[in-house]
Protein backbone atom coordinates (compact mmCIF):
# COMPACT_ATOMS: atom_id res chain seq x y z
CA UNK A 1 0.00 0.00 0.00
CA UNK A 2 2.76 2.41 0.93
CA UNK A 3 4.37 1.65 -2.44
CA UNK A 4 1.45 2.98 -4.51
CA UNK A 5 1.05 6.01 -2.23
CA UNK A 6 4.76 6.80 -2.63
CA UNK A 7 4.32 6.47 -6.42
CA UNK A 8 1.65 9.18 -6.37
CA UNK A 9 -1.24 6.98 -7.50
CA UNK A 10 -4.42 9.04 -7.14
CA UNK A 11 -6.68 6.27 -5.83
CA UNK A 12 -6.18 2.91 -4.11
CA UNK A 13 -9.05 0.44 -4.06
CA UNK A 14 -10.00 -2.03 -1.38
CA UNK A 15 -12.48 -4.78 -2.18
CA UNK A 16 -15.13 -5.39 0.47
CA UNK A 17 -17.30 -7.92 -1.40
CA UNK A 18 -17.58 -11.24 0.42
CA UNK A 19 -17.60 -13.20 -2.83
CA UNK A 20 -14.29 -11.76 -4.06
CA UNK A 21 -10.93 -13.48 -3.57
CA UNK A 22 -9.54 -9.93 -3.26
CA UNK A 23 -11.62 -9.04 -0.19
CA UNK A 24 -9.63 -7.03 2.36
CA UNK A 25 -9.17 -8.90 5.63
CA UNK A 26 -10.11 -7.49 9.03
CA UNK A 27 -6.42 -7.39 9.96
CA UNK A 28 -5.61 -5.37 6.85
CA UNK A 29 -8.49 -2.96 7.48
CA UNK A 30 -7.23 -2.43 11.01
CA UNK A 31 -3.87 -1.33 9.59
CA UNK A 32 -5.61 1.25 7.39
CA UNK A 33 -7.18 3.10 10.32
CA UNK A 34 -4.04 5.15 11.01
CA UNK A 35 -2.35 4.74 7.64
CA UNK A 36 -0.91 7.85 5.97
CA UNK A 37 -2.37 7.75 2.46
CA UNK A 38 -0.46 10.92 1.55
CA UNK A 39 -2.25 12.28 -1.55
CA UNK A 40 -3.84 8.92 -2.47
CA UNK A 41 -7.58 8.61 -1.84
CA UNK A 42 -8.83 5.24 -0.54
CA UNK A 43 -11.75 3.75 -2.44
CA UNK A 44 -13.79 0.98 -0.83
CA UNK A 45 -15.60 -1.28 -3.27
CA UNK A 46 -18.90 -2.84 -2.18
CA UNK A 47 -21.37 -5.23 -3.79
CA UNK A 48 -24.86 -5.01 -2.29
CA UNK A 49 -23.61 -4.19 1.22
CA UNK A 50 -25.66 -3.64 4.34
CA UNK A 51 -25.82 -0.12 5.73
CA UNK A 52 -23.76 -1.26 8.72
CA UNK A 53 -20.97 -2.64 6.49
CA UNK A 54 -20.55 0.74 4.83
CA UNK A 55 -20.75 2.68 8.09
CA UNK A 56 -18.10 0.43 9.61
CA UNK A 57 -15.64 1.39 6.87
CA UNK A 58 -16.44 5.09 7.18
CA UNK A 59 -15.79 4.91 10.92
CA UNK A 60 -12.35 3.44 10.20
CA UNK A 61 -11.31 5.56 7.22
CA UNK A 62 -13.61 8.57 7.05
CA UNK A 63 -11.97 10.20 4.01
CA UNK A 64 -12.95 7.28 1.79
CA UNK A 65 -14.70 7.20 -1.53
CA UNK A 66 -17.42 4.56 -1.71
CA UNK A 67 -17.71 2.52 -4.89
CA UNK A 68 -20.88 0.49 -5.40
CA UNK A 69 -20.69 -2.44 -7.80
CA UNK A 70 -24.01 -4.15 -7.13
CA UNK A 71 -27.72 -3.49 -7.45
CA UNK A 72 -27.70 -0.52 -5.07
CA UNK A 73 -30.05 2.37 -5.74
CA UNK A 74 -29.09 6.04 -5.87
CA UNK A 75 -30.97 6.51 -2.59
CA UNK A 76 -28.94 3.77 -0.91
CA UNK A 77 -25.62 5.13 -2.20
CA UNK A 78 -26.19 8.75 -1.23
CA UNK A 79 -27.52 8.11 2.31
CA UNK A 80 -23.95 8.01 3.69
CA UNK A 81 -23.29 11.65 2.79
CA UNK A 82 -20.00 10.57 1.29
CA UNK A 83 -18.67 10.81 -2.24
CA UNK A 84 -19.50 7.71 -4.24
CA UNK A 85 -18.84 6.09 -7.58
CA UNK A 86 -21.37 3.80 -9.22
CA UNK A 87 -20.39 0.94 -11.47
CA UNK A 88 -22.11 0.54 -14.82
CA UNK A 89 -21.76 -3.01 -16.13
CA UNK A 90 -21.42 -2.60 -19.89
CA UNK A 91 -23.29 -5.22 -21.89
CA UNK A 92 -24.38 -3.26 -24.95
CA UNK A 93 -24.68 0.27 -26.31
CA UNK A 94 -27.69 0.97 -24.06
CA UNK A 95 -25.80 0.19 -20.83
CA UNK A 96 -24.52 3.76 -20.63
CA UNK A 97 -28.07 5.04 -20.12
CA UNK A 98 -28.20 3.57 -16.62
CA UNK A 99 -26.09 6.48 -15.37
CA UNK A 100 -29.39 8.39 -15.39
CA UNK A 101 -30.50 6.20 -12.46
CA UNK A 102 -27.63 7.60 -10.34
CA UNK A 103 -27.74 11.41 -10.48
CA UNK A 104 -25.98 11.67 -7.10
CA UNK A 105 -22.86 9.74 -8.16
CA UNK A 106 -19.58 11.64 -8.34
CA UNK A 107 -18.32 9.30 -11.06
CA UNK A 108 -19.33 6.27 -13.10
CA UNK A 109 -17.07 3.25 -13.47
CA UNK A 110 -17.58 1.33 -16.71
CA UNK A 111 -16.92 -2.36 -16.08
CA UNK A 112 -17.37 -5.53 -18.11
CA UNK A 113 -20.80 -7.15 -17.84
CA UNK A 114 -20.53 -10.83 -17.02
CA UNK A 115 -23.61 -12.90 -16.12
CA UNK A 116 -23.53 -13.83 -12.45
CA UNK A 117 -20.60 -11.52 -11.63
CA UNK A 118 -20.46 -7.91 -10.48
CA UNK A 119 -16.94 -7.30 -11.73
CA UNK A 120 -13.45 -8.50 -11.09
CA UNK A 121 -13.43 -10.85 -14.06
CA UNK A 122 -10.28 -9.41 -15.65
CA UNK A 123 -12.10 -9.21 -18.99
CA UNK A 124 -12.24 -6.19 -21.28
CA UNK A 125 -15.60 -5.14 -22.68
CA UNK A 126 -15.99 -3.83 -26.23
CA UNK A 127 -14.70 -0.29 -25.82
CA UNK A 128 -16.27 0.48 -29.19
CA UNK A 129 -19.58 0.64 -27.30
CA UNK A 130 -18.32 3.90 -25.77
CA UNK A 131 -17.36 5.53 -29.10
CA UNK A 132 -20.52 7.62 -29.29
CA UNK A 133 -20.17 8.66 -25.66
CA UNK A 134 -17.98 11.55 -24.61
CA UNK A 135 -16.09 10.29 -21.58
CA UNK A 136 -15.66 13.17 -19.17
CA UNK A 137 -14.54 14.09 -15.66
CA UNK A 138 -17.04 11.58 -14.28
CA UNK A 139 -15.87 8.54 -16.30
CA UNK A 140 -13.74 5.69 -15.01
CA UNK A 141 -12.71 2.88 -17.35
CA UNK A 142 -12.25 -0.58 -15.82
CA UNK A 143 -12.17 -4.23 -16.78
CA UNK A 144 -9.06 -6.18 -17.71
CA UNK A 145 -6.78 -3.20 -18.21
CA UNK A 146 -3.10 -4.11 -18.25
CA UNK A 147 0.24 -3.04 -19.73
CA UNK A 148 -0.77 -4.34 -23.16
CA UNK A 149 -3.96 -2.31 -23.52
CA UNK A 150 -3.51 0.72 -21.25
CA UNK A 151 -2.48 3.00 -24.14
CA UNK A 152 -5.74 2.16 -25.90
CA UNK A 153 -7.62 2.81 -22.65
CA UNK A 154 -5.86 6.16 -22.31
CA UNK A 155 -6.80 7.07 -25.89
CA UNK A 156 -10.49 6.94 -24.88
CA UNK A 157 -9.72 9.86 -22.54
CA UNK A 158 -11.54 8.75 -19.38
CA UNK A 159 -11.10 10.81 -16.22
CA UNK A 160 -9.66 7.77 -14.42
CA UNK A 161 -8.49 4.26 -15.28
CA UNK A 162 -9.10 1.44 -12.81
CA UNK A 163 -6.46 -1.27 -12.84
CA UNK A 164 -6.79 -4.38 -10.72
CA UNK A 165 -6.18 -7.81 -12.22
CA UNK A 166 -3.81 -6.26 -14.77
CA UNK A 167 -1.18 -5.80 -12.04
CA UNK A 168 -1.53 -9.23 -10.44
CA UNK A 169 0.93 -12.09 -10.78
CA UNK A 170 -1.87 -14.39 -9.55
CA UNK A 171 -5.40 -13.75 -8.29
CA UNK A 172 -5.35 -11.16 -5.48
CA UNK A 173 -1.54 -10.91 -5.46
CA UNK A 174 -0.39 -7.48 -6.67
CA UNK A 175 2.98 -7.45 -8.41
CA UNK A 176 5.22 -4.40 -7.86
CA UNK A 177 6.95 -4.97 -11.22
CA UNK A 178 3.60 -4.89 -13.06
CA UNK A 179 2.48 -1.83 -11.10
CA UNK A 180 5.70 -0.02 -12.03
CA UNK A 181 5.26 -1.02 -15.67
CA UNK A 182 1.71 0.41 -15.80
CA UNK A 183 2.76 3.62 -14.03
CA UNK A 184 5.68 4.09 -16.44
CA UNK A 185 3.45 3.62 -19.49
CA UNK A 186 0.84 5.95 -18.04
CA UNK A 187 3.35 8.66 -17.14
CA UNK A 188 5.11 8.48 -20.52
CA UNK A 189 1.87 8.42 -22.51
VEXMIPA-357515 format. One record per atom (N, C-alpha, C, O): residue in one letter; x, y, z. Coordinates in steps of 0.02 Angstrom, whole numbers, padded with zeros to 5 digits, always signed. Example, Ala and Ser with C-alpha at 12.3 -4.5 7.8 and 13.67 -1.06 7.14 Angstrom:
<sites>
A+00660-00284+00390 A+00615-00225+00390 A+00660-00165+00390 A+00712-00166+00423 S+00642-00112+00354 S+00684-00053+00357 S+00645+00002+00394 S+00670+00057+00402 
</sites>
This chain:
<sites>
X+00041-00059+00000 X+00000+00000+00000 X+00044+00063+00000 X+00032+00109-00039 X+00093+00063+00043 X+00138+00120+00046 X+00171+00132-00021 X+00183+00189-00041 X+00186+00078-00057 X+00219+00082-00122 X+00178+00125-00171 X+00206+00170-00203 X+00113+00111-00177 X+00072+00149-00225 X+00062+00221-00202 X+00057+00267-00244 X+00058+00232-00137 X+00053+00301-00112 X+00117+00339-00127 X+00114+00397-00148 X+00174+00308-00117 X+00238+00340-00132 X+00245+00355-00206 X+00278+00403-00225 X+00214+00314-00248 X+00216+00323-00321 X+00169+00379-00345 X+00171+00398-00403 X+00127+00404-00300 X+00083+00459-00319 X+00019+00437-00354 X-00012+00476-00388 X+00001+00374-00346 X-00062+00349-00375 X-00119+00388-00343 X-00119+00398-00282 X-00167+00409-00383 X-00221+00452-00357 X-00270+00416-00312 X-00294+00444-00263 X-00284+00352-00329 X-00334+00313-00291 X-00307+00243-00279 X-00270+00216-00319 X-00326+00215-00222 X-00309+00145-00206 X-00373+00111-00183 X-00407+00134-00137 X-00390+00056-00217 X-00453+00022-00203 X-00445-00037-00156 X-00394-00072-00155 X-00497-00047-00116 X-00500-00102-00069 X-00567-00137-00078 X-00620-00107-00069 X-00564-00200-00094 X-00624-00239-00109 X-00656-00263-00043 X-00622-00292-00001 X-00720-00250-00036 X-00757-00269+00024 X-00809-00323+00010 X-00845-00343+00056 X-00814-00347-00051 X-00865-00396-00070 X-00846-00465-00044 X-00791-00490-00057 X-00892-00496-00008 X-00879-00562+00021 X-00860-00614-00031 X-00819-00658-00019 X-00891-00609-00090 X-00880-00660-00141 X-00815-00652-00180 X-00800-00693-00224 X-00776-00601-00166 X-00714-00588-00203 X-00653-00618-00168 X-00646-00614-00107 X-00609-00649-00208 X-00546-00674-00179 X-00501-00616-00158 X-00450-00627-00124 X-00517-00556-00179 X-00477-00496-00163 X-00502-00459-00101 X-00477-00406-00085 X-00551-00487-00067 X-00581-00452-00010 X-00528-00436+00043 X-00488-00480+00062 X-00528-00374+00066 X-00482-00352+00118 X-00499-00386+00184 X-00557-00389+00204 X-00448-00411+00217 X-00458-00445+00281 X-00469-00394+00337 X-00452-00336+00330 X-00496-00417+00392 X-00505-00374+00451 X-00438-00348+00476 X-00433-00290+00496 X-00388-00391+00476 X-00321-00370+00498 X-00294-00313+00454 X-00265-00265+00479 X-00304-00320+00389 X-00281-00268+00343 X-00319-00203+00354 X-00289-00150+00354 X-00384-00208+00362 X-00425-00148+00374 X-00404-00113+00438 X-00404-00051+00441 X-00385-00151+00488 X-00362-00122+00551 X-00299-00079+00538 X-00292-00025+00567 X-00254-00103+00495 X-00193-00066+00479 X-00208+00000+00444 X-00170+00047+00449 X-00263+00002+00407 X-00281+00063+00369 X-00306+00120+00413 X-00306+00177+00392 X-00328+00104+00473 X-00359+00155+00516 X-00313+00215+00529 X-00337+00271+00531 X-00249+00203+00537 X-00202+00258+00550 X-00150+00264+00495 X-00097+00294+00506 X-00165+00237+00437 X-00117+00237+00382 X-00114+00306+00350 X-00165+00339+00342 X-00054+00328+00332 X-00045+00392+00299 X-00050+00381+00223 X-00003+00357+00192 X-00107+00397+00194 X-00118+00388+00123 X-00084+00441+00081 X-00086+00438+00019 X-00054+00490+00112 X-00023+00546+00078 X-00076+00580+00034 X-00127+00602+00059 X-00064+00583-00031 X-00112+00614-00077 X-00160+00563-00110 X-00204+00582-00148 X-00151+00500-00095 X-00192+00446-00124 X-00258+00442-00085 X-00259+00442-00024 X-00313+00437-00123 X-00379+00430-00092 X-00398+00357-00090 X-00395+00323-00141 X-00418+00332-00031 X-00441+00262-00027 X-00512+00255-00055 X-00555+00298-00043 X-00522+00202-00092 X-00587+00187-00122 X-00608+00118-00098 X-00572+00069-00109 X-00666+00113-00066 X-00690+00049-00041 X-00746+00025-00087 X-00795+00060-00098 X-00736-00036-00112 X-00780-00064-00163 X-00828-00114-00131 X-00807-00162-00099 X-00893-00101-00139 X-00945-00142-00109 X-00990-00172-00163 X-00999-00144-00217 X-01017-00231-00148 X-01068-00262-00190 X-01128-00278-00144 X-01124-00323-00103 X-01182-00240-00152 X-01243-00250-00114 X-01230-00255-00039 X-01251-00304-00007 X-01196-00206-00010 X-01180-00209+00061 X-01240-00191+00105 X-01289-00162+00082 X-01234-00207+00168 X-01283-00182+00217 X-01262-00111+00235 X-01204-00091+00223 X-01307-00073+00263 X-01291-00006+00286 X-01235-00009+00338 X-01189+00033+00337 X-01239-00057+00383 X-01188-00063+00436 X-01118-00078+00408 X-01069-00053+00434 X-01114-00117+00355 X-01049-00132+00325 X-01015-00068+00300 X-00955-00057+00309 X-01054-00026+00268 X-01028+00037+00241 X-01008+00084+00299 X-00954+00113+00298 X-01052+00090+00348 X-01037+00134+00405 X-00975+00112+00442 X-00937+00154+00466 X-00964+00048+00446 X-00905+00021+00481 X-00841+00045+00447 X-00793+00063+00480 X-00841+00046+00380 X-00782+00069+00343 X-00773+00145+00354 X-00717+00168+00366 X-00827+00182+00350 X-00822+00255+00359 X-00798+00274+00429 X-00766+00325+00438 X-00814+00233+00478 X-00790+00246+00546 X-00714+00234+00550 X-00680+00268+00588 X-00689+00188+00510 X-00618+00172+00510 X-00577+00221+00468 X-00524+00244+00489 X-00602+00235+00408 X-00566+00278+00361 X-00616+00328+00333 X-00646+00317+00280 X-00626+00383+00368 X-00680+00429+00352 X-00671+00469+00289 X-00719+00498+00263 X-00611+00472+00262 X-00599+00510+00200 X-00607+00467+00138 X-00581+00485+00085 X-00641+00412+00144 X-00647+00364+00090 X-00697+00385+00036 X-00744+00423+00048 X-00685+00358-00023 X-00735+00360-00076 X-00768+00292-00076 X-00735+00241-00069 X-00833+00291-00082 X-00871+00228-00085 X-00884+00211-00158 X-00903+00254-00198 X-00872+00149-00176 X-00886+00126-00244 X-00935+00068-00240 X-00922+00019-00206 X-00991+00075-00273 X-01044+00025-00270 X-01048-00013-00336 X-01059+00016-00389 X-01039-00078-00331 X-01035-00122-00390 X-01097-00165-00399 X-01102-00201-00449 X-01144-00162-00354 X-01201-00208-00357 X-01264-00177-00383 X-01264-00136-00429 X-01319-00196-00352 X-01386-00174-00372 X-01412-00118-00329 X-01472-00108-00323 X-01366-00081-00298 X-01385-00026-00253 X-01423+00028-00293 X-01412+00038-00352 X-01466+00063-00257 X-01503+00119-00287 X-01466+00184-00272 X-01421+00185-00230 X-01483+00236-00307 X-01455+00302-00293 X-01469+00322-00221 X-01426+00350-00187 X-01529+00309-00199 X-01548+00326-00130 X-01503+00290-00080 X-01478+00321-00033 X-01491+00226-00090 X-01447+00189-00045 X-01377+00219-00045 X-01348+00230+00008 X-01350+00232-00104 X-01281+00256-00110 X-01271+00325-00079 X-01218+00337-00049 X-01319+00368-00085 X-01310+00438-00061 X-01324+00447+00013 X-01307+00498+00041 X-01356+00398+00045 X-01376+00405+00115 X-01317+00413+00163 X-01326+00433+00221 X-01256+00397+00140 X-01198+00401+00185 X-01165+00470+00185 X-01118+00482+00222 X-01192+00515+00144 X-01164+00583+00139 X-01089+00582+00127 X-01051+00619+00157 X-01070+00538+00082 X-01000+00528+00065 X-00996+00523-00011 X-01042+00498-00044 X-00941+00547-00040 X-00933+00541-00112 X-00937+00468-00133 X-00910+00424-00100 X-00972+00455-00189 X-00975+00386-00212 X-00971+00380-00288 X-00989+00426-00325 X-00946+00323-00309 X-00942+00305-00379 X-00989+00246-00389 X-00994+00202-00346 X-01023+00245-00446 X-01068+00190-00461 X-01043+00153-00523 X-01026+00184-00573 X-01042+00089-00518 X-01019+00047-00574 X-01076+00035-00623 X-01133+00019-00603 X-01060+00042-00686 X-01106+00027-00741 X-01076-00034-00777 X-01022-00030-00806 X-01111-00089-00774 X-01088-00151-00806 X-01108-00147-00880 X-01167-00151-00897 X-01058-00141-00924 X-01071-00130-00995 X-01083-00196-01031 X-01039-00239-01035 X-01144-00202-01057 X-01164-00261-01094 X-01175-00243-01168 X-01156-00281-01213 X-01205-00185-01179 X-01219-00163-01247 X-01219-00087-01250 X-01204-00054-01200 X-01237-00059-01307 X-01234+00014-01316 X-01285+00051-01272 X-01279+00111-01263 X-01335+00016-01246 X-01385+00048-01203 X-01364+00050-01129 X-01395+00084-01089 X-01312+00013-01112 X-01290+00009-01042 X-01274+00078-01013 X-01288+00091-00954 X-01246+00121-01054 X-01226+00188-01031 X-01285+00227-01002 X-01276+00269-00958 X-01345+00214-01028 X-01403+00252-01006 X-01419+00243-00932 X-01454+00285-00903 X-01394+00190-00901 X-01410+00178-00831 X-01377+00229-00785 X-01392+00231-00725 X-01332+00271-00811 X-01304+00324-00768 X-01360+00372-00747 X-01355+00405-00695 X-01413+00376-00787 X-01469+00420-00770 X-01504+00398-00705 X-01539+00438-00674 X-01495+00335-00685 X-01525+00310-00623 X-01485+00331-00562 X-01506+00319-00505 X-01426+00362-00572 X-01382+00380-00517 X-01358+00453-00522 X-01299+00466-00531 X-01406+00500-00517 X-01387+00570-00524 X-01342+00596-00468 X-01310+00648-00475 X-01340+00560-00412 X-01299+00583-00355 X-01227+00559-00358 X-01185+00582-00318 X-01211+00515-00404 X-01143+00487-00408 X-01093+00541-00429 X-01107+00584-00470 X-01034+00537-00399 X-00979+00582-00417 X-00944+00559-00480 X-00915+00599-00517 X-00947+00493-00493 X-00916+00465-00553 X-00949+00398-00569 X-00982+00368-00527 X-00939+00376-00631 X-00966+00313-00655 X-00909+00270-00680 X-00870+00291-00723 X-00906+00209-00654 X-00854+00162-00673 X-00883+00113-00723 X-00930+00077-00707 X-00855+00112-00783 X-00879+00066-00835 X-00839+00002-00832 X-00779+00001-00843 X-00874-00052-00817 X-00846-00118-00804 X-00877-00169-00852 X-00932-00157-00878 X-00844-00223-00862 X-00868-00277-00906 X-00928-00313-00875 X-00926-00335-00818 X-00982-00318-00914 X-01040-00358-00892 X-01021-00431-00900 X-00994-00452-00951 X-01036-00469-00849 X-01026-00541-00851 X-01083-00573-00811 X-01090-00558-00752 X-01124-00616-00842 X-01180-00645-00806 X-01158-00678-00741 X-01111-00719-00740 X-01191-00661-00687 X-01176-00691-00622 X-01119-00660-00584 X-01104-00680-00528 X-01086-00610-00614 X-01030-00576-00581 X-01042-00501-00580 X-01074-00474-00625 X-01016-00468-00529 X-01023-00395-00524 X-00959-00360-00542 X-00954-00299-00532 X-00911-00395-00568 X-00847-00365-00587 X-00791-00410-00565 X-00802-00466-00541 X-00730-00386-00575 X-00673-00425-00554 X-00658-00486-00597 X-00625-00533-00575 X-00682-00485-00659 X-00671-00543-00703 X-00606-00538-00741 X-00582-00589-00768 X-00576-00479-00744 X-00514-00470-00783 X-00526-00469-00857 X-00478-00474-00896 X-00588-00461-00878 X-00605-00461-00949 X-00620-00389-00972 X-00648-00349-00935 X-00601-00375-01033 X-00612-00310-01064 X-00678-00312-01102 X-00691-00359-01139 X-00719-00261-01093 X-00780-00257-01134 X-00763-00222-01200 X-00708-00195-01208 X-00809-00223-01246 X-00799-00191-01311 X-00800-00116-01302 X-00853-00085-01297 X-00740-00086-01301 X-00735-00014-01291 X-00767+00025-01348 X-00780+00084-01341 X-00779-00008-01404 X-00814+00024-01459 X-00884+00045-01440 X-00912+00090-01471 X-00912+00013-01389 X-00979+00032-01365 X-00979+00102-01335 X-01033+00132-01327 X-00921+00128-01319 X-00916+00195-01289 X-00898+00249-01340 X-00892+00307-01323 X-00890+00229-01404 X-00868+00276-01455 X-00914+00337-01463 X-00890+00392-01475 X-00979+00326-01456 X-01026+00381-01464 X-01037+00420-01400 X-01078+00466-01398 X-01001+00401-01348 X-01009+00433-01283 X-00946+00474-01269 X-00890+00450-01276 X-00956+00535-01248 X-00899+00577-01230 X-00881+00563-01157 X-00916+00585-01112 X-00827+00527-01147 X-00804+00514-01079 X-00780+00581-01050 X-00746+00619-01084 X-00799+00594-00988 X-00783+00658-00958 X-00754+00651-00889 X-00729+00597-00870 X-00757+00704-00850 X-00727+00704-00783 X-00763+00658-00735 X-00743+00653-00677 X-00815+00625-00757 X-00852+00579-00714 X-00844+00506-00737 X-00879+00462-00713 X-00799+00493-00784 X-00793+00427-00815 X-00731+00390-00793 X-00675+00416-00795 X-00741+00328-00771 X-00687+00284-00751 X-00692+00222-00794 X-00745+00191-00798 X-00637+00203-00825 X-00636+00144-00868 X-00604+00087-00829 X-00551+00095-00799 X-00637+00029-00828 X-00613-00029-00791 X-00623-00092-00833 X-00655-00091-00886 X-00597-00146-00808 X-00608-00211-00839 X-00550-00237-00880 X-00545-00222-00940 X-00507-00275-00849 X-00453-00309-00886 X-00399-00264-00914 X-00365-00283-00962 X-00390-00206-00885 X-00339-00160-00911 X-00271-00180-00883 X-00262-00193-00824 X-00222-00183-00930 X-00155-00205-00912 X-00104-00167-00955 X-00122-00121-00991 X-00041-00187-00950 X+00012-00152-00987 X+00003-00156-01062 X+00026-00112-01098 X-00029-00208-01086 X-00038-00217-01158 X-00093-00173-01188 X-00090-00155-01247 X-00142-00154-01147 X-00198-00116-01176 X-00208-00047-01143 X-00256-00012-01159 X-00164-00028-01097 X-00175+00036-01062 X-00171+00096-01110 X-00206+00146-01100 X-00128+00093-01160 X-00124+00150-01207 X-00190+00159-01244 X-00212+00215-01255 X-00221+00104-01263 X-00287+00108-01295 X-00338+00136-01246 X-00380+00178-01265 X-00336+00114-01184 X-00381+00140-01132 X-00371+00216-01124 X-00419+00253-01119 X-00308+00237-01123 X-00293+00308-01115 X-00319+00348-01175 X-00340+00405-01167 X-00318+00318-01234 X-00340+00354-01294 X-00415+00369-01293 X-00438+00413-01330 X-00453+00334-01251 X-00525+00347-01244 X-00537+00408-01200 X-00594+00433-01196 X-00485+00432-01167 X-00486+00493-01127 X-00535+00491-01068 X-00572+00539-01057 X-00536+00436-01029 X-00577+00438-00969 X-00544+00481-00916 X-00484+00495-00920 X-00582+00501-00867 X-00555+00540-00811 X-00507+00498-00770 X-00457+00523-00745 X-00522+00433-00763 X-00483+00389-00721 X-00483+00319-00752 X-00530+00300-00787 X-00429+00282-00741 X-00425+00213-00764 X-00415+00169-00703 X-00370+00180-00663 X-00457+00119-00697 X-00455+00072-00641 X-00416+00010-00662 X-00434-00024-00710 X-00364-00005-00626 X-00323-00063-00642 X-00322-00108-00580 X-00306-00086-00525 X-00338-00172-00591 X-00339-00219-00536 X-00304-00283-00557 X-00246-00293-00540 X-00339-00327-00592 X-00309-00391-00611 X-00249-00382-00657 X-00207-00426-00661 X-00245-00326-00692 X-00191-00313-00738 X-00123-00302-00705 X-00072-00298-00739 X-00122-00297-00639 X-00059-00290-00602 X-00051-00347-00551 X-00019-00338-00500 X-00081-00403-00566 X-00077-00461-00522 X-00035-00516-00555 X-00043-00531-00614 X+00009-00547-00515 X+00047-00605-00539 X+00006-00668-00530 X+00018-00718-00565 X-00042-00668-00485 X-00093-00720-00478 X-00153-00686-00443 X-00146-00630-00419 X-00209-00719-00441 X-00270-00687-00415 X-00257-00660-00345 X-00235-00695-00300 X-00271-00595-00337 X-00268-00558-00274 X-00196-00543-00251 X-00187-00517-00197 X-00146-00559-00292 X-00077-00545-00273 X-00049-00492-00319 X-00030-00506-00376 X-00046-00430-00293 X-00020-00374-00333 X+00056-00382-00342 X+00091-00403-00296 X+00079-00365-00402 X+00149-00372-00421 X+00180-00303-00431 X+00159-00266-00475 X+00230-00286-00390 X+00261-00220-00393 X+00291-00206-00462 X+00288-00150-00487 X+00319-00257-00494 X+00348-00249-00561 X+00293-00228-00611 X+00304-00183-00651 X+00235-00261-00608 X+00180-00244-00653 X+00151-00175-00637 X+00133-00138-00683 X+00148-00158-00574 X+00124-00092-00555 X+00171-00038-00583 X+00148+00011-00613 X+00235-00048-00574 X+00285-00001-00601 X+00279+00005-00677 X+00283+00060-00704 X+00269-00051-00711 X+00263-00051-00783 X+00203-00009-00806 X+00210+00032-00851 X+00146-00018-00774 X+00086+00020-00790 X+00097+00095-00776 X+00078+00137-00817 X+00126+00111-00719 X+00138+00181-00702 X+00185+00213-00752 X+00174+00270-00772 X+00237+00178-00772 X+00284+00205-00822 X+00249+00218-00889 X+00259+00271-00919 X+00208+00171-00911 X+00173+00181-00974 X+00125+00240-00968 X+00122+00282-01013 X+00090+00243-00913 X+00042+00298-00902 X+00077+00366-00900 X+00055+00413-00932 X+00131+00369-00863 X+00167+00433-00857 X+00202+00455-00921 X+00212+00515-00932 X+00220+00408-00963 X+00256+00424-01026 X+00209+00425-01086 X+00232+00434-01143 X+00144+00415-01074 X+00094+00421-01125 X+00104+00378-01184 X+00064+00379-01230 
</sites>
